[in-house]
Amino acid sequence: MPHVKQTTMTIAMTLTACAVTLGAFATPAQADLGGATASGVRAVAIITADGHVVRSKGVIGARKIAVGQYCVRLDSDINPASTVPVATAQWSGSWGTSVHVRPDNFAACGDSRDVFVGIGTAAAGARDTGFHLIVP
């Protein structure tokens, strides 16, 4: 094998070995609680009716603050006030569920990194329901 080709292959193998070694020490981002994969969005999460994160990307945590009311904390590099989050209720076996989202530091959440999500029906009012949140 010519000397240049052998040197190039040696360098390539060394770089590959370094990348693999560094990958072994890499830690997942704090915001990837459940390890969701979602390319093209800043944050995404599946939240249970009791406010726990099932899977997420770009979400540090969530909490239920009242019946049907949730605060979802986004990663520190995401400004909720400059986003247009979208939430949808998980299927609960009935129609008519409304989902409302406020990304503008709603006082109920108490932190500028939180997105408020309210869920309920016109007939029964607020109700605990799991939901999906996407922040494009």
RANOR-V751307 format. One record per backbone hydrogen bond with DSSP energy under -0.5 kcal/mol. CO is the residue of the C=O (numbers start at 1). NH is the residue of the N-H. E is the energy in kcal/mol with one decimal. If there is no record, write none. Layout:
{{CO	NH	E} {CO	NH	E}}
This chain:
{{2	6	-2.4} {3	7	-2.4} {4	8	-2.5} {5	9	-2.3} {6	10	-2.2} {7	11	-2.4} {8	12	-2.4} {9	13	-2.5} {10	14	-2.2} {11	15	-2.7} {12	16	-2.2} {13	17	-2.3} {14	18	-2.3} {15	19	-2.4} {16	20	-2.3} {17	21	-2.3} {18	22	-2.8} {19	23	-2.3} {20	24	-1.5} {21	25	-0.8} {22	25	-0.7} {22	26	-0.8} {29	32	-1.6} {31	33	-1.8} {31	59	-1.5} {36	38	-0.6} {38	41	-1.0} {43	135	-3.4} {44	57	-2.4} {45	47	-0.5} {45	133	-2.6} {46	54	-3.2} {46	55	-0.7} {47	131	-2.3} {48	51	-2.0} {52	48	-2.8} {55	46	-2.3} {56	36	-1.8} {57	44	-2.5} {58	75	-2.4} {59	33	-0.7} {61	73	-2.6} {63	65	-0.5} {63	71	-2.5} {66	69	-2.2} {68	119	-2.7} {69	65	-2.2} {69	66	-1.3} {70	117	-2.5} {71	63	-2.1} {71	73	-0.6} {72	74	-0.6} {72	115	-2.3} {73	60	-2.4} {73	61	-1.2} {75	78	-2.0} {77	79	-0.5} {78	80	-0.8} {79	82	-1.9} {80	83	-1.8} {86	134	-2.9} {88	132	-2.7} {96	122	-0.5} {98	120	-2.0} {100	118	-2.9} {102	116	-2.8} {106	109	-1.8} {106	110	-1.2} {111	114	-1.8} {113	74	-2.7} {114	105	-0.6} {115	72	-2.6} {116	102	-2.5} {117	70	-2.6} {118	100	-3.0} {119	127	-2.1} {120	98	-3.9} {121	125	-2.3} {125	121	-2.2} {130	90	-3.1} {131	47	-3.1} {132	88	-2.1} {133	45	-2.3} {134	86	-2.8} {134	136	-0.5} {135	42	-2.0} {135	43	-1.9}}
